[in-house]
Structures are given as C-alpha cells and as structure tokens.
Amino acid sequence: MKIWFPAAVLLLVAALVVRLRRMYSIIRVDGDSMNPTLVDGDRVLARRVSQSALRRGQVAVVVNPLPVGERFLIKRIAALPGDPVPPMPRTVLSEERVPSGQLILLGDNADVSFDSRDLGYFPVSEIHAVTIRKLMGI
C-alpha cells in the first residue's frame, strides 16, 4: 500500500501541471504596439477563457493572422460582436456593427500598431488568451 501513495501523488501532480499549462501561458511582448501599457520584452501571464468571457478593454493574446512574424499578437479588445464599430483613422471597416464571431482589436500605441485599423476584424475563435498581469523580474 505504501508504494501506491507516492505514485498516486506523482500522478496527481502531473495532472495538475498539465491542466495549468492548458489554462495559463506566459507570453513575451515583442514590439511597441502596446506602449505604454506593455513594452518590448515584458512578459505577461495570460489565461485561456471562453468566448463569452471576453470583455471590452481586456488585453488579448490573438493568433497572428499573417504567416510572418511572431505566433501571437497582443492587442486590446475595442469592440465585441454586435457592438458599434468605433471611429478609427485609417480603417478598413465599413459596417456599423461588429459582425457575429468577430472582434475589433487595437494596440494602445496607434502610431505603430498593426491591428484592426489595418487588418479589419479578428475572428473571436483566434483569441488564445487574455492577459491577467505583467510578470516582474522574469
């Protein structure tokens, strides 16, 4: 009986680690599009959430729609499906409301951000996670 206890504890710890890795990610910020909120080199803790948990103002980690560059982009959710399309300079969006299944994502540093002002809508399904906090000293 004593031999089963350490094996069970080890299995439980392994299952917990797998679950945590599926729920949380540490993402490194690459670029200046989220200045001053996040700067190049910052690391953030991000949590995977359901689509219904997304809120305007959250900083989201989204799969990069372009085949070049980093795997993920970090942008702020500016509008959710059904929201009015906010006024934006250099926009490629023409609808009055955000279509179902789509989001408007904007970088905080509009001068350098490559976001919905350039790419249009982002699919809600491509949201990887939302940031929880900036990690210090990692």
C-alpha positions as CSV (number, residue, x, y, z in Angstrom):
1,M,0.0,0.0,0.0
2,K,2.9,2.4,0.7
3,I,4.2,2.1,-2.8
4,W,0.9,3.3,-4.3
5,F,0.8,6.5,-2.4
6,P,3.9,8.2,-3.9
7,A,2.8,7.0,-7.4
8,A,-0.7,8.5,-6.9
9,V,0.8,11.8,-5.6
10,L,3.1,11.9,-8.6
11,L,0.2,11.2,-11.0
12,L,-1.9,13.9,-9.3
13,V,0.9,16.5,-9.6
14,A,1.5,15.6,-13.2
15,A,-2.2,16.0,-14.0
16,L,-2.3,19.4,-12.2
17,V,0.7,20.6,-14.2
18,V,-0.9,19.6,-17.5
19,R,-4.1,21.3,-16.5
20,L,-2.3,24.5,-15.5
21,R,-0.3,24.6,-18.8
22,R,-3.6,24.3,-20.7
23,M,-5.2,27.2,-18.8
24,Y,-2.3,29.6,-18.5
25,S,0.5,30.9,-20.7
26,I,3.5,33.2,-20.3
27,I,3.7,35.4,-23.3
28,R,6.7,37.7,-24.2
29,V,5.8,41.1,-25.6
30,D,7.6,41.7,-28.9
31,G,7.3,45.3,-30.2
32,D,5.9,48.7,-29.2
33,S,2.3,48.4,-30.2
34,M,1.0,48.2,-26.6
35,N,3.2,51.1,-25.2
36,P,2.9,52.4,-22.6
37,T,0.8,49.5,-21.1
38,L,3.3,46.9,-22.2
39,V,6.7,47.4,-23.6
40,D,9.0,45.3,-25.7
41,G,10.4,42.4,-23.6
42,D,7.7,42.4,-20.9
43,R,6.3,39.1,-20.0
44,V,2.6,38.6,-19.2
45,L,0.6,35.9,-17.6
46,A,-2.3,35.0,-19.8
47,R,-5.4,32.8,-19.1
48,R,-7.4,31.0,-21.7
49,V,-11.1,31.9,-21.4
50,S,-14.3,31.1,-23.2
51,Q,-15.5,33.4,-25.9
52,S,-18.4,34.5,-23.7
53,A,-15.9,35.8,-21.0
54,L,-14.3,38.3,-23.4
55,R,-14.8,42.0,-22.4
56,R,-14.1,45.3,-24.0
57,G,-10.9,46.7,-22.6
58,Q,-9.2,43.4,-21.9
59,V,-5.7,42.9,-23.4
60,A,-6.0,39.7,-25.5
61,V,-3.4,37.4,-27.0
62,V,-4.6,36.5,-30.5
63,V,-3.1,34.2,-33.1
64,N,-1.2,36.3,-35.7
65,P,-3.3,36.2,-39.0
66,L,-0.1,36.8,-41.0
67,P,2.3,33.9,-41.9
68,V,5.3,36.0,-40.9
69,G,6.4,37.4,-37.5
70,E,5.5,36.2,-34.0
71,R,3.0,33.5,-33.4
72,F,0.8,35.8,-31.3
73,L,-0.2,39.4,-31.3
74,I,-1.2,41.3,-28.1
75,K,-3.9,43.8,-28.5
76,R,-6.8,45.4,-26.6
77,I,-10.3,44.4,-27.3
78,A,-12.0,47.5,-28.6
79,A,-15.4,46.0,-29.7
80,L,-17.2,42.7,-29.4
81,P,-19.7,41.1,-31.8
82,G,-22.7,43.3,-32.1
83,D,-21.0,46.4,-30.7
84,P,-20.9,49.6,-32.8
85,V,-17.8,49.9,-34.8
86,P,-15.7,52.7,-33.1
87,P,-14.5,55.6,-35.2
88,M,-10.9,54.8,-36.3
89,P,-8.5,56.6,-38.6
90,R,-7.1,54.5,-41.5
91,T,-9.8,51.9,-41.0
92,V,-10.7,49.2,-43.4
93,L,-14.0,48.6,-41.7
94,S,-17.3,49.8,-43.2
95,E,-20.1,48.1,-41.2
96,E,-21.9,50.0,-38.5
97,R,-21.8,47.0,-36.1
98,V,-19.2,44.3,-35.5
99,P,-20.3,41.1,-37.2
100,S,-21.1,37.9,-35.2
101,G,-17.9,35.9,-34.4
102,Q,-15.6,38.9,-35.0
103,L,-13.7,41.4,-32.8
104,I,-12.0,44.8,-33.2
105,L,-8.5,44.7,-31.6
106,L,-6.4,47.8,-31.3
107,G,-2.9,48.4,-30.0
108,D,-2.5,51.1,-27.4
109,N,0.2,52.8,-29.5
110,A,-1.8,53.6,-32.6
111,D,1.2,55.1,-34.5
112,V,3.0,51.7,-34.7
113,S,0.3,49.1,-34.0
114,F,-0.7,46.7,-36.8
115,D,-4.3,45.9,-35.8
116,S,-7.9,46.2,-36.9
117,R,-7.2,49.6,-38.4
118,D,-5.1,47.7,-40.9
119,L,-6.4,44.1,-40.9
120,G,-10.1,44.6,-40.2
121,Y,-11.9,42.2,-37.9
122,F,-10.2,39.4,-36.0
123,P,-12.2,36.1,-35.5
124,V,-13.2,35.5,-31.9
125,S,-12.1,31.9,-32.4
126,E,-8.5,33.1,-32.8
127,I,-8.2,34.5,-29.3
128,H,-5.7,32.4,-27.5
129,A,-6.0,34.0,-24.0
130,V,-6.5,37.3,-22.1
131,T,-3.7,38.8,-20.0
132,I,-4.0,38.7,-16.2
133,R,-1.0,40.6,-15.2
134,K,2.5,41.7,-16.2
135,L,5.2,39.5,-14.7
136,M,8.1,41.3,-12.9
137,G,11.6,40.0,-12.9
138,I,11.3,37.0,-15.2
